[in-house]
Amino acid sequence: MKHFLRTFLILTVFCSGPFPVHAEETPLKVQVSPEQKSVKSGMMFLVRTRVENQSKAAVDLWCHSCSYDQHWVTDTPAVFIQPWTCEEDALERVALRAGEAYEKNLILYIPKTDGTGPVTFRLGFKQTMKDGSEEDPILSEPVTMKVIVPEGIVAAQGNKGSEAVQTKPSSPEAPA
């Protein structure tokens, strides 16, 4: 029994390894609200993001003045954040008092091609420190988008390597 308990404790320590920062460990809470519930494959859609200070003390964030998309990551490789370029970008201090929030809009896209269906993801806010280093992302609750894939794209995926790829359903031929 003593050997079993010792093995259990060792496995618990090794398997519990370092985890990303979660809302319980930080005064910040990340909320994500897409403007729509469904989107066509590859089309961009708007997502409203909110990083709220849930503590009773003020919290300082260092945020990009222009390229604030760099603060965000997705936990699903099928979901992409549309980047943009800026002529001048700097880290600016954003002081959040208790209950205040940092809010920005992001543009995302999902280039799904394997058929219409749901895609679930979370967005993570990477807090930038004054020295430019980044903390582990604080993740939002899961968001599910219904991705609509046109039939022609699904057919093209099935015919890869074929020279003639049908992009829309053919209509029956008229009788001669």
C-alpha positions in Angstrom: 0.0 0.0 0.0 2.8 2.4 0.9 4.5 1.7 -2.5 1.1 2.3 -4.3 0.6 5.7 -2.5 4.2 6.8 -3.3 3.7 5.9 -7.0 0.4 7.7 -7.1 1.9 10.9 -5.7 4.8 10.8 -8.1 2.5 10.3 -11.1 0.3 13.1 -9.9 3.2 15.5 -9.7 4.5 14.5 -13.2 1.1 14.5 -14.9 -0.1 17.7 -13.3 2.8 19.8 -14.9 2.5 23.5 -15.6 -0.8 24.7 -17.0 -1.6 27.9 -18.7 -3.0 30.7 -16.5 -6.8 30.2 -15.9 -9.4 32.8 -14.8 -9.2 31.5 -11.2 -5.5 32.4 -11.0 -5.7 35.9 -12.5 -7.9 38.9 -11.8 -8.7 39.0 -15.6 -11.7 37.3 -17.3 -11.8 36.9 -21.1 -15.2 37.1 -22.9 -15.7 36.6 -26.6 -18.9 37.4 -28.5 -19.1 36.6 -32.3 -21.4 38.9 -34.3 -23.0 35.9 -35.9 -23.6 32.2 -35.2 -22.7 30.9 -38.7 -20.3 31.8 -41.4 -19.4 30.6 -44.9 -16.1 28.8 -45.1 -13.2 31.2 -45.6 -15.3 34.3 -45.0 -14.2 36.7 -42.3 -16.4 37.4 -39.3 -16.2 39.9 -36.4 -15.7 38.9 -32.8 -16.0 41.3 -29.9 -13.4 40.7 -27.2 -13.5 41.9 -23.6 -10.8 41.5 -20.9 -12.4 42.4 -17.6 -10.6 43.2 -14.3 -12.6 41.1 -11.7 -10.4 42.1 -8.8 -10.9 44.9 -6.3 -7.6 46.4 -7.1 -6.4 48.2 -10.3 -4.6 46.1 -12.9 -2.2 47.5 -15.5 -2.2 46.0 -19.0 0.4 46.8 -21.6 -1.4 46.7 -25.0 -0.3 47.3 -28.5 -1.6 50.6 -29.8 -2.4 49.3 -33.2 -1.6 45.6 -33.8 -3.7 44.4 -30.8 -4.4 41.2 -32.8 -1.0 40.1 -31.5 -2.5 39.7 -28.0 -4.8 36.9 -29.1 -4.4 33.2 -30.0 -6.9 30.4 -30.8 -6.8 27.0 -29.2 -7.9 25.4 -32.5 -5.7 25.2 -35.5 -8.7 25.5 -37.8 -9.5 29.0 -36.6 -7.4 32.0 -37.7 -7.1 35.6 -36.5 -6.8 38.0 -39.4 -3.7 40.1 -38.8 -3.1 43.6 -40.0 -0.1 45.8 -40.3 0.5 49.2 -38.6 2.8 52.0 -39.5 3.5 52.8 -35.8 2.8 50.4 -33.0 3.8 50.8 -29.4 3.0 49.2 -26.1 0.7 51.5 -24.1 -0.3 51.2 -20.5 -4.0 50.5 -20.0 -5.0 50.9 -16.3 -8.1 48.9 -15.5 -9.9 49.7 -12.2 -12.0 47.1 -10.5 -14.8 46.0 -12.9 -13.4 47.9 -15.9 -12.6 46.2 -19.2 -10.3 46.4 -22.2 -12.4 45.8 -25.4 -11.4 45.4 -29.0 -12.8 43.7 -32.1 -11.0 41.0 -34.0 -11.6 39.5 -37.4 -11.4 35.7 -37.6 -11.9 33.2 -40.4 -12.3 29.4 -40.7 -11.2 27.9 -44.0 -13.0 24.6 -43.4 -13.4 22.4 -46.5 -14.6 19.0 -45.2 -18.3 19.8 -45.1 -20.7 22.0 -43.3 -20.6 21.7 -39.5 -19.7 23.2 -36.2 -16.3 24.4 -35.2 -15.6 25.0 -31.5 -12.7 27.2 -30.3 -11.6 29.4 -27.5 -9.7 32.7 -27.8 -6.8 33.3 -25.5 -5.6 36.8 -24.4 -1.8 36.9 -24.0 -1.0 39.7 -21.5 2.1 41.6 -22.4 4.3 42.8 -19.6 6.0 46.2 -19.5 9.3 44.6 -20.6 7.6 43.1 -23.6 7.4 39.5 -22.4 4.1 37.7 -22.6 2.2 35.7 -20.0 0.4 32.4 -20.9 -3.0 33.0 -22.5 -6.1 33.5 -20.5 -8.8 31.5 -22.3 -12.4 32.4 -23.0 -15.3 30.1 -22.7 -15.7 27.9 -25.8 -17.4 29.4 -28.9 -19.1 27.3 -31.5 -19.6 28.6 -35.1 -21.5 26.8 -37.7 -19.3 26.8 -40.8 -21.2 26.5 -44.1 -19.1 24.9 -46.8 -20.5 25.2 -50.4 -21.1 21.8 -52.1 -18.6 22.6 -54.8 -15.7 22.9 -52.3 -16.6 19.6 -50.7 -16.7 18.0 -54.2 -13.4 19.6 -55.1 -11.8 18.1 -52.0 -13.0 14.7 -53.0 -11.6 15.1 -56.5 -8.1 16.3 -55.7 -5.7 15.2 -58.4 -8.5 15.1 -61.0 -8.1 17.6 -63.8 -11.8 18.4 -64.1 -13.2 19.6 -60.8 -16.9 20.3 -60.6 -17.6 23.6 -58.7 -21.3 23.5 -58.8 -23.9 20.8 -59.2 -24.7 20.1 -62.9 -28.2 20.4 -64.2 -29.8 17.6 -66.0 -29.5 17.7 -69.8 -32.6 18.7 -71.7 -34.1 16.0 -73.9 -33.0 16.2 -77.6 
